Amino acid sequence: MKLLQEKLSVYDAPQKAKAAGIYPYFRAISSEQNTEVLMNGKKVLMFGSNSYMGLTNHPKVIEAAVEATRKYGTGLAGSPFLNGTLDIHKELEAKIANYVGKEDAMIYSTGFGVNLGVVSTLTGREDYIILDEQDHASIIEGRRLSFSNYLKYRHNDMTSLETQLKKCDPDKVKLIVTDGVFSMEGDVANLPEIVRLAKQYNATVMVDEAHGIGVFGKGGRGTCNHFGVTDDVDLIMGTFSKSFASLGGFIATDKVITNFLRHHSRSYIFTASITPASTAAASAALDIMLAEPERQEHLWKLTNYALENFREMGCEIGHTSTPIIPLFIRDDYKTFRVTRDLLDEGVFVNPVVSPAVAPHDTLIRYSLMATHTKEQVTRSLEAIEKVFRKYDLLKK
Ligand SMILES: Cc1ncc(COP(=O)(O)O)c(C=O)c1O
């Protein structure tokens, strides 16, 4: 065996989980991605998707993607910087900027690429990047690529944020980056207080709205809109892979910042643009979100129904108040077993272990879509209660 393979072959956790019949990853779906999907020929209720608006199979979204493919072709053989800009990219950028309430927007080929290419690029060696300890991995990776000083505050703890701000040189740039809705535990950032502190300490704020868009704010504009702090947040990031039912991501901000990013952000310049199909699908999904506010209303009804039932059941669900509901298990193997048993009961949920959460915070991530019915949610709750009782995970 070569040295590299010898070194890597020590990593055998997946093999062990497979041998125990509890390996929970890469489970293939062989149907349309709706609230019920086909897995191994069996119908399964989907409670593990981030398609909060449930638009992935909407006829208008599909039609827009097909039409754009017919007109422009399947791919872009280049980055937006060179040959990879289409008129529909520019139109979507303008539409997104207007939607979230910013001067300008840029489209990247993934949400991950947005955070990577924005967080790493804006600040210099003497400046500061300040992150919530539970920020998404893509924000953390962006920070790792930056030469700036790094400060981290305790999760959603504003005293801790202020302590970090006090450590900074007042004359240097301070960039605070937070998820709007935290992706694994579903709690919401204290944006009013973050913005207040940012003003007090002359800091810049960037909010990742990956899980906020569609769910929060008027027309699903996100948590910044929900809290009325859009003008005080300097950069709003979003992804097309969740409520927008597509692939890609955006940063929306002022023209001074986009001018710099368009000419320096490496994950924007050195990668191909999103496909015509993805562009048109995201644009069509946005139109539907605006035209059909009842989707957002229904999602919230389901969310409150599920939250109430989980609490009543005695599940530990942390501080969530959103369609992302963490069911804490706090043990890796038990988390995998519960995931498998729930699939046997016809319910797909995601197991979340370290490094996505702290090792002692292992959980099942249950997430809702606007297209779920109350009856489907009830069925999932019954299955969860049965399996959680079996593993003695209910407090009642
Ligand atoms: C908070 C957050 N930011 C960014 C991303 C990356 O988005 P994408 O999947 O579009 O690359 C995700 C996706 O998991 C996310 O949850």
The ligand as a MOL file (V3000), in Angstrom:
LIG
                    3D

  0  0  0     0  0            999 V3000
M  V30 BEGIN CTAB
M  V30 COUNTS 16 16 0 0 0
M  V30 BEGIN ATOM
M  V30 1 C -26.1770 28.3280 6.5540 0
M  V30 2 C -25.6950 27.8180 5.2300 0
M  V30 3 N -24.8900 28.5910 4.4900 0
M  V30 4 C -24.4280 28.1860 3.3070 0
M  V30 5 C -24.7340 26.9300 2.8020 0
M  V30 6 C -24.1740 26.4940 1.4940 0
M  V30 7 O -25.1450 26.5510 0.4990 0
M  V30 8 P -25.1130 25.6200 -0.7930 0
M  V30 9 O -25.6200 24.2760 -0.3910 0
M  V30 10 O -26.0040 26.3270 -1.7350 0
M  V30 11 O -23.7180 25.5620 -1.2780 0
M  V30 12 C -25.5680 26.0960 3.5220 0
M  V30 13 C -25.9120 24.7640 3.0040 0
M  V30 14 O -25.9530 23.7820 3.6700 0
M  V30 15 C -26.0490 26.5480 4.7830 0
M  V30 16 O -26.8220 25.7560 5.5250 0
M  V30 END ATOM
M  V30 BEGIN BOND
M  V30 1 1 1 2
M  V30 2 1 2 3
M  V30 3 2 2 15
M  V30 4 2 3 4
M  V30 5 1 4 5
M  V30 6 1 5 6
M  V30 7 2 5 12
M  V30 8 1 6 7
M  V30 9 1 7 8
M  V30 10 2 8 9
M  V30 11 1 8 10
M  V30 12 1 8 11
M  V30 13 1 12 13
M  V30 14 1 12 15
M  V30 15 2 13 14
M  V30 16 1 15 16
M  V30 END BOND
M  V30 END CTAB
M  END
